[in-house]
Amino acid sequence: MYKLGITGGIGSGKTLTSEYLSQKSGVYVFNADQESKKCLKKSLSLQHKLINIFGNDITTGGKLILSKLASVAFKDKLNQELLNGIMWPEILLLIDKSMKEQEHKKNKLFIVDAALIFEGKLNNILDSVLLIRTDINLRKERAIKRKNISLREIEKRMILQMSEEKKEAMADFVIENNSTKNQLFKKLDTFYKKLLK
């Protein structure tokens, strides 16, 4: 089973890419963002750890609120690192478990969709990483449409993410996504055929 990471900055289209590839037979996508949220909702010990670190700013009536956690975690680099220090070991365990399950099911491609593949050193457990690269203004435009957060919040998150240049230097493959969805899908079809040749 081939293990591929798909990454890209906010609004780049990495999740659209993963969703498109997930429709092909024998492909399984692990969405790190969704899975970490699920894990957090289920795990009281994780919630308590985070409340101990960030305090009541992330709670309402003693309950952890994900949107509040996000705004505190994306406030600065230190907060982001504190959050990642708690969440990444959990995500690595989930990825490992999921990989074993999919290997057992004889899937041929396992995709990890994650914004922070390089920051979390997830590339060490993958065969290769695909970066979806998109012009910054287009990313902002798309992120505003998709996420219910302000431009200021989006820009704050962009600053905290590793630069595109750094990601590009570390990625094995790069696909530009500055045109239509159909153009992206054509590129992905070509990429997928080459990858699993």
C-alpha atoms as an extended CHARMM CRD file, in Angstrom:
* protein
*
       197  EXT
         1         1  MET       CA              0.0000000000        0.0000000000        0.0000000000  PROA      1               0.0000000000
         2         2  TYR       CA              1.4020000000        3.3480000000       -1.0490000000  PROA      2               0.0000000000
         3         3  LYS       CA              1.2830000000        6.1040000000        1.6010000000  PROA      3               0.0000000000
         4         4  LEU       CA              0.8530000000        9.6370000000        0.2670000000  PROA      4               0.0000000000
         5         5  GLY       CA              0.6320000000       12.8950000000        2.1850000000  PROA      5               0.0000000000
         6         6  ILE       CA             -1.3390000000       15.7740000000        0.6950000000  PROA      6               0.0000000000
         7         7  THR       CA             -0.6380000000       19.2210000000        2.0750000000  PROA      7               0.0000000000
         8         8  GLY       CA             -1.0820000000       22.8800000000        1.2350000000  PROA      8               0.0000000000
         9         9  GLY       CA             -1.8450000000       26.1470000000        2.9580000000  PROA      9               0.0000000000
        10        10  ILE       CA             -5.3100000000       27.2940000000        3.9740000000  PROA      10              0.0000000000
        11        11  GLY       CA             -7.5140000000       27.6860000000        0.8670000000  PROA      11              0.0000000000
        12        12  SER       CA             -5.0950000000       25.8180000000       -1.4330000000  PROA      12              0.0000000000
        13        13  GLY       CA             -7.5180000000       23.0130000000       -2.3320000000  PROA      13              0.0000000000
        14        14  LYS       CA             -5.7630000000       20.1290000000       -0.5750000000  PROA      14              0.0000000000
        15        15  THR       CA             -9.0220000000       18.7180000000        0.8140000000  PROA      15              0.0000000000
        16        16  LEU       CA            -10.7370000000       19.0460000000       -2.5750000000  PROA      16              0.0000000000
        17        17  THR       CA             -7.7720000000       17.0810000000       -3.9670000000  PROA      17              0.0000000000
        18        18  SER       CA             -8.1090000000       14.3560000000       -1.3180000000  PROA      18              0.0000000000
        19        19  GLU       CA            -11.8630000000       14.1260000000       -1.8120000000  PROA      19              0.0000000000
        20        20  TYR       CA            -11.4390000000       13.7560000000       -5.5710000000  PROA      20              0.0000000000
        21        21  LEU       CA             -8.8090000000       11.0250000000       -5.2270000000  PROA      21              0.0000000000
        22        22  SER       CA            -10.8990000000        9.2140000000       -2.5830000000  PROA      22              0.0000000000
        23        23  GLN       CA            -13.4770000000        8.4260000000       -5.2830000000  PROA      23              0.0000000000
        24        24  LYS       CA            -10.9870000000        6.1900000000       -7.0890000000  PROA      24              0.0000000000
        25        25  SER       CA            -11.0350000000        2.5000000000       -6.2150000000  PROA      25              0.0000000000
        26        26  GLY       CA             -8.6520000000        1.2530000000       -3.5430000000  PROA      26              0.0000000000
        27        27  VAL       CA             -8.0220000000        4.7320000000       -2.1330000000  PROA      27              0.0000000000
        28        28  TYR       CA             -8.5400000000        5.6700000000        1.5090000000  PROA      28              0.0000000000
        29        29  VAL       CA             -8.2170000000        9.2160000000        2.8610000000  PROA      29              0.0000000000
        30        30  PHE       CA             -7.3500000000       10.0400000000        6.4520000000  PROA      30              0.0000000000
        31        31  ASN       CA             -8.3630000000       13.6670000000        7.0480000000  PROA      31              0.0000000000
        32        32  ALA       CA             -6.1430000000       14.7420000000        9.9650000000  PROA      32              0.0000000000
        33        33  ASP       CA             -8.2230000000       17.8230000000       10.7890000000  PROA      33              0.0000000000
        34        34  GLN       CA            -11.5340000000       15.9400000000       10.9630000000  PROA      34              0.0000000000
        35        35  GLU       CA            -10.0330000000       12.9820000000       12.8150000000  PROA      35              0.0000000000
        36        36  SER       CA             -8.3310000000       15.1570000000       15.4330000000  PROA      36              0.0000000000
        37        37  LYS       CA            -11.6330000000       16.9720000000       16.0820000000  PROA      37              0.0000000000
        38        38  LYS       CA            -13.4350000000       13.6320000000       16.4640000000  PROA      38              0.0000000000
        39        39  CYS       CA            -10.7350000000       12.3820000000       18.7980000000  PROA      39              0.0000000000
        40        40  LEU       CA            -10.9140000000       15.5560000000       20.8870000000  PROA      40              0.0000000000
        41        41  LYS       CA            -14.7060000000       15.3750000000       21.1970000000  PROA      41              0.0000000000
        42        42  LYS       CA            -14.4420000000       11.7890000000       22.4590000000  PROA      42              0.0000000000
        43        43  SER       CA            -11.4760000000       12.1400000000       24.8120000000  PROA      43              0.0000000000
        44        44  LEU       CA            -12.1340000000       13.8500000000       28.1280000000  PROA      44              0.0000000000
        45        45  SER       CA             -8.4890000000       13.4880000000       29.1700000000  PROA      45              0.0000000000
        46        46  LEU       CA             -7.3550000000       15.4270000000       26.0760000000  PROA      46              0.0000000000
        47        47  GLN       CA             -9.9770000000       18.0940000000       26.7640000000  PROA      47              0.0000000000
        48        48  HSD       CA             -8.7770000000       18.4290000000       30.3590000000  PROA      48              0.0000000000
        49        49  LYS       CA             -5.1430000000       18.7230000000       29.2260000000  PROA      49              0.0000000000
        50        50  LEU       CA             -6.0690000000       21.5710000000       26.8910000000  PROA      50              0.0000000000
        51        51  ILE       CA             -8.2290000000       23.3410000000       29.4880000000  PROA      51              0.0000000000
        52        52  ASN       CA             -5.3270000000       23.0980000000       31.9560000000  PROA      52              0.0000000000
        53        53  ILE       CA             -3.0340000000       24.7830000000       29.4350000000  PROA      53              0.0000000000
        54        54  PHE       CA             -5.3180000000       27.4000000000       27.8890000000  PROA      54              0.0000000000
        55        55  GLY       CA             -7.7060000000       27.9940000000       30.7960000000  PROA      55              0.0000000000
        56        56  ASN       CA            -11.3540000000       29.0110000000       30.6240000000  PROA      56              0.0000000000
        57        57  ASP       CA            -10.8520000000       31.0640000000       27.4370000000  PROA      57              0.0000000000
        58        58  ILE       CA            -11.6040000000       27.8760000000       25.5010000000  PROA      58              0.0000000000
        59        59  THR       CA            -14.6810000000       26.8220000000       27.4530000000  PROA      59              0.0000000000
        60        60  THR       CA            -18.3090000000       27.7120000000       27.9740000000  PROA      60              0.0000000000
        61        61  GLY       CA            -19.8460000000       26.4480000000       31.2200000000  PROA      61              0.0000000000
        62        62  GLY       CA            -16.7750000000       24.2700000000       31.7900000000  PROA      62              0.0000000000
        63        63  LYS       CA            -17.1300000000       22.5620000000       28.3840000000  PROA      63              0.0000000000
        64        64  LEU       CA            -14.4520000000       22.7870000000       25.6940000000  PROA      64              0.0000000000
        65        65  ILE       CA            -15.6420000000       24.7110000000       22.6120000000  PROA      65              0.0000000000
        66        66  LEU       CA            -13.6900000000       23.9270000000       19.4190000000  PROA      66              0.0000000000
        67        67  SER       CA            -14.1750000000       27.3840000000       17.8500000000  PROA      67              0.0000000000
        68        68  LYS       CA            -12.8410000000       29.0200000000       21.0290000000  PROA      68              0.0000000000
        69        69  LEU       CA             -9.9070000000       26.6040000000       21.0740000000  PROA      69              0.0000000000
        70        70  ALA       CA             -9.1260000000       27.5030000000       17.4450000000  PROA      70              0.0000000000
        71        71  SER       CA             -9.0740000000       31.2450000000       18.0730000000  PROA      71              0.0000000000
        72        72  VAL       CA             -6.7910000000       30.8200000000       21.1130000000  PROA      72              0.0000000000
        73        73  ALA       CA             -4.5390000000       28.2500000000       19.3850000000  PROA      73              0.0000000000
        74        74  PHE       CA             -4.0680000000       30.4350000000       16.2980000000  PROA      74              0.0000000000
        75        75  LYS       CA             -3.3000000000       33.5400000000       18.3650000000  PROA      75              0.0000000000
        76        76  ASP       CA              0.4590000000       32.9820000000       18.1960000000  PROA      76              0.0000000000
        77        77  LYS       CA              3.2120000000       30.4710000000       17.4690000000  PROA      77              0.0000000000
        78        78  LEU       CA              3.5900000000       29.3760000000       21.0980000000  PROA      78              0.0000000000
        79        79  ASN       CA             -0.1060000000       28.5300000000       21.5240000000  PROA      79              0.0000000000
        80        80  GLN       CA             -0.0810000000       26.6500000000       18.2410000000  PROA      80              0.0000000000
        81        81  GLU       CA              2.9520000000       24.6340000000       19.3350000000  PROA      81              0.0000000000
        82        82  LEU       CA              1.3150000000       23.8270000000       22.6930000000  PROA      82              0.0000000000
        83        83  LEU       CA             -1.8000000000       22.5470000000       20.9400000000  PROA      83              0.0000000000
        84        84  ASN       CA              0.2110000000       20.5340000000       18.4150000000  PROA      84              0.0000000000
        85        85  GLY       CA              2.3920000000       19.0480000000       21.1590000000  PROA      85              0.0000000000
        86        86  ILE       CA             -0.7320000000       17.5250000000       22.6870000000  PROA      86              0.0000000000
        87        87  MET       CA             -2.6020000000       16.5910000000       19.4910000000  PROA      87              0.0000000000
        88        88  TRP       CA              0.1390000000       15.2440000000       17.2060000000  PROA      88              0.0000000000
        89        89  PRO       CA              1.0630000000       12.1450000000       19.2320000000  PROA      89              0.0000000000
        90        90  GLU       CA             -2.6630000000       11.2600000000       19.2320000000  PROA      90              0.0000000000
        91        91  ILE       CA             -2.9580000000       11.8400000000       15.4760000000  PROA      91              0.0000000000
        92        92  LEU       CA              0.1160000000        9.6960000000       14.8000000000  PROA      92              0.0000000000
        93        93  LEU       CA             -1.4790000000        6.8320000000       16.7330000000  PROA      93              0.0000000000
        94        94  LEU       CA             -4.7260000000        7.2480000000       14.7820000000  PROA      94              0.0000000000
        95        95  ILE       CA             -2.8610000000        7.3010000000       11.4450000000  PROA      95              0.0000000000
        96        96  ASP       CA             -0.8880000000        4.1970000000       12.3680000000  PROA      96              0.0000000000
        97        97  LYS       CA             -4.0490000000        2.3020000000       13.3930000000  PROA      97              0.0000000000
        98        98  SER       CA             -5.8530000000        3.4270000000       10.2370000000  PROA      98              0.0000000000
        99        99  MET       CA             -2.9130000000        2.4320000000        8.0020000000  PROA      99              0.0000000000
       100       100  LYS       CA             -2.9240000000       -1.0840000000        9.4510000000  PROA      100             0.0000000000
       101       101  GLU       CA             -6.6850000000       -1.4020000000        8.9040000000  PROA      101             0.0000000000
       102       102  GLN       CA             -6.4700000000       -0.2430000000        5.2850000000  PROA      102             0.0000000000
       103       103  GLU       CA             -3.4650000000       -2.4610000000        4.5700000000  PROA      103             0.0000000000
       104       104  HSD       CA             -5.5310000000       -5.3810000000        5.8610000000  PROA      104             0.0000000000
       105       105  LYS       CA             -8.3840000000       -4.3540000000        3.5250000000  PROA      105             0.0000000000
       106       106  LYS       CA             -5.8680000000       -4.4810000000        0.6400000000  PROA      106             0.0000000000
       107       107  ASN       CA             -6.2780000000       -0.8100000000       -0.3150000000  PROA      107             0.0000000000
       108       108  LYS       CA             -3.5750000000        0.3630000000       -2.6900000000  PROA      108             0.0000000000
       109       109  LEU       CA             -3.3320000000        4.0490000000       -1.7450000000  PROA      109             0.0000000000
       110       110  PHE       CA             -3.5130000000        5.5660000000        1.7330000000  PROA      110             0.0000000000
       111       111  ILE       CA             -3.7050000000        9.3800000000        1.7860000000  PROA      111             0.0000000000
       112       112  VAL       CA             -3.0650000000       11.6090000000        4.7830000000  PROA      112             0.0000000000
       113       113  ASP       CA             -4.7110000000       15.0030000000        4.2200000000  PROA      113             0.0000000000
       114       114  ALA       CA             -3.0320000000       17.4500000000        6.6280000000  PROA      114             0.0000000000
       115       115  ALA       CA             -2.0060000000       21.1070000000        6.5690000000  PROA      115             0.0000000000
       116       116  LEU       CA              0.9330000000       20.4660000000        8.8960000000  PROA      116             0.0000000000
       117       117  ILE       CA              2.5480000000       17.3520000000        7.4030000000  PROA      117             0.0000000000
       118       118  PHE       CA              6.0850000000       18.7450000000        7.5500000000  PROA      118             0.0000000000
       119       119  GLU       CA              5.6500000000       20.5720000000       10.8600000000  PROA      119             0.0000000000
       120       120  GLY       CA              4.3450000000       17.3780000000       12.4710000000  PROA      120             0.0000000000
       121       121  LYS       CA              7.0750000000       15.3070000000       10.7580000000  PROA      121             0.0000000000
       122       122  LEU       CA              4.3360000000       13.0810000000        9.3230000000  PROA      122             0.0000000000
       123       123  ASN       CA              6.4220000000       12.8730000000        6.1210000000  PROA      123             0.0000000000
       124       124  ASN       CA              8.6720000000       10.4020000000        7.9990000000  PROA      124             0.0000000000
       125       125  ILE       CA              5.9420000000        7.7440000000        7.9030000000  PROA      125             0.0000000000
       126       126  LEU       CA              4.8570000000        8.4280000000        4.2920000000  PROA      126             0.0000000000
       127       127  ASP       CA              6.2570000000        7.3380000000        0.9320000000  PROA      127             0.0000000000
       128       128  SER       CA              5.8990000000       10.8070000000       -0.5520000000  PROA      128             0.0000000000
       129       129  VAL       CA              4.1950000000       14.1790000000       -0.1430000000  PROA      129             0.0000000000
       130       130  LEU       CA              2.1700000000       16.1340000000       -2.6840000000  PROA      130             0.0000000000
       131       131  LEU       CA              1.9240000000       19.9010000000       -2.2020000000  PROA      131             0.0000000000
       132       132  ILE       CA             -1.0760000000       21.7240000000       -3.6620000000  PROA      132             0.0000000000
       133       133  ARG       CA              0.2070000000       25.1990000000       -4.4150000000  PROA      133             0.0000000000
       134       134  THR       CA             -2.0680000000       28.1730000000       -5.0150000000  PROA      134             0.0000000000
       135       135  ASP       CA             -1.5030000000       31.9420000000       -5.3090000000  PROA      135             0.0000000000
       136       136  ILE       CA             -1.9710000000       33.6560000000       -1.9710000000  PROA      136             0.0000000000
       137       137  ASN       CA             -4.7810000000       36.0110000000       -3.0750000000  PROA      137             0.0000000000
       138       138  LEU       CA             -6.7370000000       33.1270000000       -4.5310000000  PROA      138             0.0000000000
       139       139  ARG       CA             -6.2260000000       31.1890000000       -1.2940000000  PROA      139             0.0000000000
       140       140  LYS       CA             -7.6100000000       34.0870000000        0.7370000000  PROA      140             0.0000000000
       141       141  GLU       CA            -10.6010000000       34.3770000000       -1.6050000000  PROA      141             0.0000000000
       142       142  ARG       CA            -11.3840000000       30.6560000000       -1.3560000000  PROA      142             0.0000000000
       143       143  ALA       CA            -10.8410000000       30.5190000000        2.4140000000  PROA      143             0.0000000000
       144       144  ILE       CA            -13.2620000000       33.4070000000        3.0030000000  PROA      144             0.0000000000
       145       145  LYS       CA            -15.9330000000       31.6300000000        0.9440000000  PROA      145             0.0000000000
       146       146  ARG       CA            -15.4000000000       28.3040000000        2.6600000000  PROA      146             0.0000000000
       147       147  LYS       CA            -14.5880000000       29.0970000000        6.2700000000  PROA      147             0.0000000000
       148       148  ASN       CA            -16.7800000000       31.1720000000        8.5140000000  PROA      148             0.0000000000
       149       149  ILE       CA            -13.8510000000       33.2600000000        9.7500000000  PROA      149             0.0000000000
       150       150  SER       CA            -12.7000000000       36.7740000000        8.8940000000  PROA      150             0.0000000000
       151       151  LEU       CA             -9.9200000000       37.7440000000        6.5000000000  PROA      151             0.0000000000
       152       152  ARG       CA             -7.8730000000       38.8600000000        9.5230000000  PROA      152             0.0000000000
       153       153  GLU       CA             -8.2020000000       35.3880000000       11.0820000000  PROA      153             0.0000000000
       154       154  ILE       CA             -7.2690000000       33.7370000000        7.7790000000  PROA      154             0.0000000000
       155       155  GLU       CA             -4.1700000000       35.9400000000        7.4140000000  PROA      155             0.0000000000
       156       156  LYS       CA             -3.1870000000       35.1770000000       11.0100000000  PROA      156             0.0000000000
       157       157  ARG       CA             -3.3640000000       31.4360000000       10.2760000000  PROA      157             0.0000000000
       158       158  MET       CA             -1.3810000000       31.8700000000        7.0560000000  PROA      158             0.0000000000
       159       159  ILE       CA              1.4310000000       33.6050000000        8.9560000000  PROA      159             0.0000000000
       160       160  LEU       CA              1.6130000000       30.6880000000       11.4050000000  PROA      160             0.0000000000
       161       161  GLN       CA              1.8600000000       28.1130000000        8.5940000000  PROA      161             0.0000000000
       162       162  MET       CA              5.2020000000       27.1250000000        7.0880000000  PROA      162             0.0000000000
       163       163  SER       CA              5.9970000000       29.1780000000        3.9550000000  PROA      163             0.0000000000
       164       164  GLU       CA              5.0630000000       27.7430000000        0.5420000000  PROA      164             0.0000000000
       165       165  GLU       CA              8.7320000000       27.9630000000       -0.5140000000  PROA      165             0.0000000000
       166       166  LYS       CA              9.8420000000       25.7980000000        2.4140000000  PROA      166             0.0000000000
       167       167  LYS       CA              7.0580000000       23.2940000000        1.7700000000  PROA      167             0.0000000000
       168       168  GLU       CA              7.9320000000       23.1710000000       -1.9060000000  PROA      168             0.0000000000
       169       169  ALA       CA             11.5570000000       22.4070000000       -1.1230000000  PROA      169             0.0000000000
       170       170  MET       CA             10.4580000000       19.4700000000        1.0470000000  PROA      170             0.0000000000
       171       171  ALA       CA              7.6190000000       18.0940000000       -1.1240000000  PROA      171             0.0000000000
       172       172  ASP       CA              8.1410000000       15.2610000000       -3.6100000000  PROA      172             0.0000000000
       173       173  PHE       CA              5.4380000000       16.5280000000       -5.9850000000  PROA      173             0.0000000000
       174       174  VAL       CA              3.8240000000       19.9220000000       -6.5680000000  PROA      174             0.0000000000
       175       175  ILE       CA              0.5450000000       20.5980000000       -8.3750000000  PROA      175             0.0000000000
       176       176  GLU       CA             -0.5410000000       24.1690000000       -9.1300000000  PROA      176             0.0000000000
       177       177  ASN       CA             -4.1880000000       24.9400000000       -8.4020000000  PROA      177             0.0000000000
       178       178  ASN       CA             -4.7330000000       28.4280000000       -9.8190000000  PROA      178             0.0000000000
       179       179  SER       CA             -7.3970000000       27.5530000000      -12.3800000000  PROA      179             0.0000000000
       180       180  THR       CA            -10.7310000000       25.7000000000      -12.4510000000  PROA      180             0.0000000000
       181       181  LYS       CA            -11.6800000000       22.5590000000      -10.5320000000  PROA      181             0.0000000000
       182       182  ASN       CA            -11.7240000000       20.6320000000      -13.8170000000  PROA      182             0.0000000000
       183       183  GLN       CA             -8.1470000000       21.6670000000      -14.5700000000  PROA      183             0.0000000000
       184       184  LEU       CA             -7.1050000000       20.4470000000      -11.1320000000  PROA      184             0.0000000000
       185       185  PHE       CA             -8.9440000000       17.1410000000      -11.6130000000  PROA      185             0.0000000000
       186       186  LYS       CA             -7.1890000000       16.5500000000      -14.9710000000  PROA      186             0.0000000000
       187       187  LYS       CA             -3.8010000000       17.0900000000      -13.3220000000  PROA      187             0.0000000000
       188       188  LEU       CA             -4.7890000000       14.7360000000      -10.5030000000  PROA      188             0.0000000000
       189       189  ASP       CA             -5.8310000000       11.9930000000      -12.9340000000  PROA      189             0.0000000000
       190       190  THR       CA             -2.4070000000       12.1710000000      -14.5810000000  PROA      190             0.0000000000
       191       191  PHE       CA             -0.6340000000       12.2570000000      -11.2200000000  PROA      191             0.0000000000
       192       192  TYR       CA             -2.6240000000        9.2900000000       -9.8790000000  PROA      192             0.0000000000
       193       193  LYS       CA             -1.8250000000        7.1290000000      -12.9380000000  PROA      193             0.0000000000
       194       194  LYS       CA              1.8960000000        7.9020000000      -12.6920000000  PROA      194             0.0000000000
       195       195  LEU       CA              1.9790000000        7.3550000000       -8.9270000000  PROA      195             0.0000000000
       196       196  LEU       CA              0.4940000000        3.8590000000       -9.0390000000  PROA      196             0.0000000000
       197       197  LYS       CA              2.1660000000        2.6740000000      -12.2270000000  PROA      197             0.0000000000
